[in-house]
Amino acid sequence: MNELNSITNTGRIIDEKELEIITARLSANMKNKFFFNQEPYKAHDSVRINENYEGKNLRQSYFKDCLFDGANLRRTGLAGSVFFGCDFKPCLFIDTNLQSCDFRSCCFESLELEYTRMNKSSFYDTVFRNCVFSSVSMNDAIFEKCKFINCTWTLSIENTVFKNTLLDTVIFKEMNFEFATFENIKSNNVKFPFPTIPFIYNGLTYVSTTSDNIRITSAQNKDGLTAKEYLNYIEDLKDFYTATQNYFPLVNIFISQKEYKKAFSSLILGLKLSIQIRAFRMLKYYCKQLKYINNVSAHQRQELYYFILNEISKCDLKEFEKNALNLYLPEVKDLLYYQSQDKRLQILLDTNIDDNDYDKISILMFSLDSFLKNKCTYSLELRHNSPFQGLLDILTDAEKIDIILKGLAIISSITFGTIHAIQNRKARLSKNDEKICSKARDELEKSDISIVNVYVINNGNIYINSQNSSHGSIYLNK
């Protein structure tokens, strides 16, 4: 670590005048003469931003307590920037790049954003008041503890999360909410689009339970439908989506009615159809719905992943289709394995098994499985070092972790008594578990297999503290 901290600049020192000359040479090849920014990562603290930045590259800038007022930000590149405690007054936001930005405790007031990109940006404790969004893209964004007051939206908000957020007197124009997420939102004097509510995660649940002042658009009534009037159409929507095999909104309808078995069955049908028609993007959206279906176990999630892989194996995919699939499959695995309500722990095992001794690898895997198969959902990644190293990725309830560690201690003949923080004296192995673990240990010893070292890695969502802990891991040896 000291060696890493001692690393210094690897290039030669360039003074300001030479930097200007180099920038001019590079910019001669660019139509956009502002592309090469001489001050990347520049911090702006408590200043007024009112200059002409049209076409300039200000990516990855930092603004704290700044006032944006009267600035020309047309086609300005601000991607990856951080805005903390900033106020935005009327400025020229046209084709502005605000993607992957971080807005904290900011306020946008009385301005119009046109063709501006805010994809993958995060907004916390931020207020938009009297703002007009014209053809703005906010896909994959997150809004938490935010407020939209007297705003007009023409937005793209696919896969956007609204959490603990207020929508007060917001007009939705030429847009939909497909694949957006509502988490504890509040609304006042808003009219949601009729067709897209079943496409919102938690959308129907919100409409059917809220006491907020909301309406739903209807060509039959210019004032819109009440929530109760809208819910009268649920059975028609259910029949329509069943008949047209549009399973995503159907799953959400069943979830809102707490018919979780039907929701799960419809989700399976949706996954199958998406694979058949090569709509691989939909796989991740179906897997996200599992969060809202009660009592889906980690084992079922694992089975679902294998089901997806099996269905894909039946398809004769073209090369470009494989490329499209690979864009989403890692995210699907992440949703099914690591974003469940179960807890995750990683354990790294050093063994004495040579990299070509596959018989011993099989014995090790069988010995571990004999104990773990009834305790958790897990995967074992073998790393082809010599000797072999194994990474156990465990999904289980937090209260079972101590039992699992004690069982692994018996199998590996390693003492876990030094981990004071996870010692639960009430958690004891059953006699049957002790028998299974002892038998597994004896089988390893008989085959001259040794687990030399164990590392409990705090990379999951269970963090274990210990006096032996170093750099986020717990290192144990015999």
Secondary structure as the mmCIF struct_conf table of DSSP 4:
data_model
#
loop_
_struct_conf.conf_type_id
_struct_conf.id
_struct_conf.beg_label_comp_id
_struct_conf.beg_label_asym_id
_struct_conf.beg_label_seq_id
_struct_conf.end_label_comp_id
_struct_conf.end_label_asym_id
_struct_conf.end_label_seq_id
HELX_RH_AL_P HELX_RH_AL_P1 ASN A 2 ASN A 5
TURN_TY1_P TURN_TY1_P1 SER A 6 SER A 6
BEND BEND1 GLY A 11 GLY A 11
HELX_RH_AL_P HELX_RH_AL_P2 GLU A 16 SER A 27
TURN_TY1_P TURN_TY1_P2 ALA A 28 ASN A 29
BEND BEND2 LYS A 31 ASN A 32
TURN_TY1_P TURN_TY1_P3 LYS A 33 PHE A 34
BEND BEND3 PHE A 36 PHE A 36
BEND BEND4 GLN A 38 GLU A 39
TURN_TY1_P TURN_TY1_P4 PRO A 40 TYR A 41
STRN STRN1 ALA A 43 ASP A 45
BEND BEND5 SER A 46 SER A 46
STRN STRN2 ARG A 48 ILE A 49
BEND BEND6 GLU A 51 GLU A 51
STRN STRN3 ASN A 52 ASN A 52
TURN_TY1_P TURN_TY1_P5 GLU A 54 GLY A 55
STRN STRN4 ASN A 57 ASN A 57
TURN_TY1_P TURN_TY1_P6 ARG A 59 GLN A 60
STRN STRN5 TYR A 62 LYS A 64
BEND BEND7 ASP A 65 ASP A 65
STRN STRN6 LEU A 67 PHE A 68
BEND BEND8 GLY A 70 GLY A 70
STRN STRN7 ASN A 72 ASN A 72
TURN_TY1_P TURN_TY1_P7 ARG A 74 ARG A 75
STRN STRN8 GLY A 77 GLY A 77
TURN_TY1_P TURN_TY1_P8 ALA A 79 GLY A 80
STRN STRN9 VAL A 82 PHE A 84
BEND BEND9 GLY A 85 GLY A 85
STRN STRN10 ASP A 87 PHE A 88
BEND BEND10 PRO A 90 PRO A 90
STRN STRN11 LEU A 92 LEU A 92
STRN STRN12 PHE A 93 ILE A 94
BEND BEND11 ASP A 95 ASP A 95
STRN STRN13 ASN A 97 ASN A 97
TURN_TY1_P TURN_TY1_P9 GLN A 99 SER A 100
STRN STRN14 ASP A 102 ARG A 104
BEND BEND12 SER A 105 SER A 105
STRN STRN15 CYS A 107 GLU A 109
BEND BEND13 SER A 110 SER A 110
STRN STRN16 GLU A 112 GLU A 114
BEND BEND14 TYR A 115 TYR A 115
STRN STRN17 ARG A 117 ARG A 117
TURN_TY1_P TURN_TY1_P10 ASN A 119 LYS A 120
STRN STRN18 SER A 122 TYR A 124
BEND BEND15 ASP A 125 ASP A 125
STRN STRN19 VAL A 127 ARG A 129
BEND BEND16 ASN A 130 ASN A 130
STRN STRN20 VAL A 132 SER A 137
TURN_TY1_P TURN_TY1_P11 ASN A 139 ASP A 140
STRN STRN21 ILE A 142 GLU A 144
BEND BEND17 LYS A 145 LYS A 145
STRN STRN22 LYS A 147 SER A 156
TURN_TY1_P TURN_TY1_P12 GLU A 158 ASN A 159
STRN STRN23 VAL A 161 LYS A 163
BEND BEND18 ASN A 164 ASN A 164
STRN STRN24 LEU A 166 PHE A 172
BEND BEND19 GLU A 174 GLU A 174
TURN_TY1_P TURN_TY1_P13 GLU A 178 PHE A 179
STRN STRN25 THR A 181 GLU A 183
BEND BEND20 ASN A 184 ASN A 184
STRN STRN26 LYS A 186 PHE A 192
HELX_RH_3T_P HELX_RH_3T_P1 PHE A 194 PHE A 199
BEND BEND21 ILE A 200 ILE A 200
STRN STRN27 TYR A 201 TYR A 201
TURN_TY1_P TURN_TY1_P14 ASN A 202 ASN A 202
HELX_RH_AL_P HELX_RH_AL_P3 GLY A 203 THR A 209
BEND BEND22 ASP A 212 ASP A 212
STRN STRN28 ASN A 213 SER A 218
TURN_TY1_P TURN_TY1_P15 ALA A 219 GLN A 220
STRN STRN29 ASN A 221 LEU A 225
HELX_RH_AL_P HELX_RH_AL_P4 ALA A 227 LEU A 231
TURN_TY1_P TURN_TY1_P16 ASN A 232 TYR A 233
HELX_RH_AL_P HELX_RH_AL_P5 ILE A 234 ALA A 243
TURN_TY1_P TURN_TY1_P17 THR A 244 GLN A 245
HELX_RH_AL_P HELX_RH_AL_P6 TYR A 247 SER A 256
TURN_TY1_P TURN_TY1_P18 GLN A 257 LYS A 258
HELX_RH_AL_P HELX_RH_AL_P7 TYR A 260 GLN A 276
TURN_TY1_P TURN_TY1_P19 ILE A 277 ARG A 278
TURN_TY1_P TURN_TY1_P20 PHE A 280 PHE A 280
HELX_RH_AL_P HELX_RH_AL_P8 ARG A 281 GLN A 289
HELX_RH_3T_P HELX_RH_3T_P2 LEU A 290 TYR A 292
BEND BEND23 ILE A 293 ILE A 293
TURN_TY1_P TURN_TY1_P21 ASN A 294 ASN A 295
HELX_RH_AL_P HELX_RH_AL_P9 ALA A 298 SER A 313
TURN_TY1_P TURN_TY1_P22 LYS A 314 LYS A 314
BEND BEND24 CYS A 315 CYS A 315
HELX_RH_AL_P HELX_RH_AL_P10 GLU A 319 TYR A 337
TURN_TY1_P TURN_TY1_P23 TYR A 338 TYR A 338
BEND BEND25 GLN A 339 ASP A 342
STRN STRN30 LYS A 343 THR A 351
TURN_TY1_P TURN_TY1_P24 ASP A 355 ASN A 356
HELX_RH_AL_P HELX_RH_AL_P11 TYR A 358 LEU A 372
TURN_TY1_P TURN_TY1_P25 LYS A 373 LYS A 375
STRN STRN31 THR A 377 ARG A 383
BEND BEND26 SER A 386 PRO A 387
STRN STRN32 GLN A 389 THR A 396
HELX_RH_3T_P HELX_RH_3T_P3 ALA A 398 LYS A 400
HELX_RH_AL_P HELX_RH_AL_P12 ILE A 401 SER A 412
TURN_TY1_P TURN_TY1_P26 SER A 413 SER A 413
TURN_TY1_P TURN_TY1_P27 GLY A 417 THR A 418
HELX_RH_3T_P HELX_RH_3T_P4 HIS A 420 ILE A 422
TURN_TY1_P TURN_TY1_P28 ARG A 425 LYS A 426
HELX_RH_AL_P HELX_RH_AL_P13 LYS A 431 LYS A 446
TURN_TY1_P TURN_TY1_P29 SER A 447 ASP A 448
STRN STRN33 ILE A 451 ILE A 457
TURN_TY1_P TURN_TY1_P30 ASN A 458 ASN A 459
BEND BEND27 GLY A 460 ASN A 461
TURN_TY1_P TURN_TY1_P31 GLN A 467 ASN A 468
STRN STRN34 SER A 469 SER A 470
TURN_TY1_P TURN_TY1_P32 HIS A 471 GLY A 472
STRN STRN35 SER A 473 ASN A 477
#
